[in-house]
Amino acid sequence: MPVFKKALFVDDDVIAINISERLLTLNGFAEEVVAKTDGEQAKTFLLHNKTDLPDIIFVDLYMSIMSGVEFIKWLNAWQAKENIHVPVYVLSSSMSIDDFNLVSKHQISGYIVKPLTPGHLKEIATKHANKLHHFLKLY
């Protein structure tokens, strides 16, 4: 049985989407993966699916149209207004402390440096299965 019913994956790299989608489903992490290529598409998806939200969100930092940071800012405000909480993990190729500091001041559950691995998924699954609230920083 998958850890999460639905995962939202937001990244403008189609190859990263395909690899991560297979990783999430083949490892029993998510039953369904919804992929969007920018923050604006993800925002629209969430607004149109308020009754069937994903259980977890992975978002890249650098995307066209709406960046990951802009999306996270919007998502934090929207979740507060709607009184909902979906855990968000930044999934980025950046190891920059500036990028980490930029997003860590927002409500996110963790920061993962690409590529996403089965080990990362195991740590995330353990955190959520045990209802732990600590921040994950995974390299």
C-alpha atoms as one frame of an Amber mdcrd trajectory, in Angstrom:
protein
   0.000   0.000   0.000   1.452   3.400  -0.979   2.520   5.849   1.707   0.636
   8.678  -0.030  -2.423   8.513  -2.251  -1.476  11.473  -4.446   1.749  13.428
  -4.918   2.108  16.690  -6.830   5.433  17.105  -8.597   6.259  20.628  -9.869
   9.336  20.879 -12.106  10.058  22.329 -15.546  12.458  19.482 -16.380  10.398
  16.816 -18.165  13.109  14.185 -17.698  13.203  14.847 -13.938   9.413  14.545
 -13.872   9.455  11.196 -15.693  12.210   9.723 -13.514  10.673  10.959 -10.270
   7.190   9.822 -11.262   8.487   6.285 -11.833  10.502   6.407  -8.608   7.484
   7.478  -6.557   5.146   4.851  -7.997   7.564   1.910  -8.298   8.770   2.354
  -4.715   5.228   2.367  -3.361   5.544   5.965  -2.219   2.551   7.391  -4.104
  -0.391   5.733  -5.777  -0.777   8.647  -8.193   1.611  11.391  -9.309   0.355
  14.618 -10.838   3.050  16.594 -12.657   3.019  20.303 -13.486   5.813  22.178
 -15.264   5.615  25.484 -13.377   4.189  27.048 -10.258   1.303  28.694 -12.075
   0.081  25.332 -13.412   0.417  23.844  -9.920  -1.509  26.764  -8.418  -4.329
  26.339 -10.957  -4.415  22.595 -10.303  -4.739  23.091  -6.534  -7.431  25.750
  -6.860  -9.492  23.465  -9.124  -9.015  20.368  -6.944  -9.661  21.656  -3.415
 -11.736  18.576  -2.608  -9.038  16.168  -3.837  -5.718  17.750  -2.856  -2.414
  15.899  -3.066  -1.020  14.461   0.147   2.491  15.779  -0.555   4.108  18.311
  -2.916   7.618  18.329  -4.396   8.650  21.614  -6.024  11.745  22.741  -7.912
  13.100  26.217  -7.186  13.955  27.544 -10.623  11.140  27.395 -13.157   9.732
  29.759 -15.732   6.303  31.407 -15.380   6.190  31.090 -11.561   9.291  30.001
  -9.655   9.274  27.523  -6.797   9.817  30.323  -4.283   6.861  32.306  -5.661
   4.730  29.151  -5.610   5.711  28.338  -2.009   4.860  31.904  -0.897   1.460
  31.645  -2.592   0.881  28.122  -1.218   1.696  29.149   2.365  -0.794  32.035
   2.186  -3.462  29.899   0.496  -3.117  27.053   2.978  -3.366  29.469   5.917
  -6.491  31.058   4.410  -8.119  27.681   3.650  -6.939  26.094   6.933  -5.277
  23.149   5.197  -1.783  21.710   5.293  -0.045  19.745   2.571   3.635  19.014
   3.271   5.973  20.641   0.742   9.483  19.512  -0.100  11.800  21.609  -2.213
  13.575  19.399  -4.734  16.418  21.354  -6.314  19.806  20.836  -7.914  21.057
  23.861  -5.960  23.298  23.280  -2.958  23.602  27.039  -2.408  23.160  28.168
   1.182  21.463  31.296  -0.190  18.811  29.198  -1.958  18.325  27.086   1.154
  17.957  30.195   3.340  15.552  31.742   0.824  13.049  28.895   1.111  13.664
  27.650   4.642  12.037  30.760   6.092   8.753  29.591   4.540   6.614  26.688
   5.690   8.233  23.723   3.995   8.862  20.242   5.337  12.290  19.792   3.830
  14.933  20.595   1.241  16.220  17.822  -1.020  19.127  18.140  -3.432  18.440
  16.292  -6.691  18.310  13.549  -7.639  15.466  12.201  -5.556  16.423   8.738
  -4.305  14.674   5.785  -2.668  16.570   6.727   0.512  15.004  10.192   0.476
  11.559   8.650   0.025  12.165   6.291   2.947  13.141   9.197   5.237  10.088
  11.213   4.185   7.784   8.201   4.634   9.214   7.535   8.107   8.774  11.181
   9.099   5.125  11.249   8.049   4.240   7.764   9.308   5.507   8.754  12.749
   3.901  12.226  12.526   7.246  13.899  13.133   7.530  17.613  12.459  11.273
  18.064  12.081  12.744  19.666   8.966  14.491  17.295   6.566  17.590  18.491
   4.728  18.614  15.677   2.385  21.597  15.545   0.045
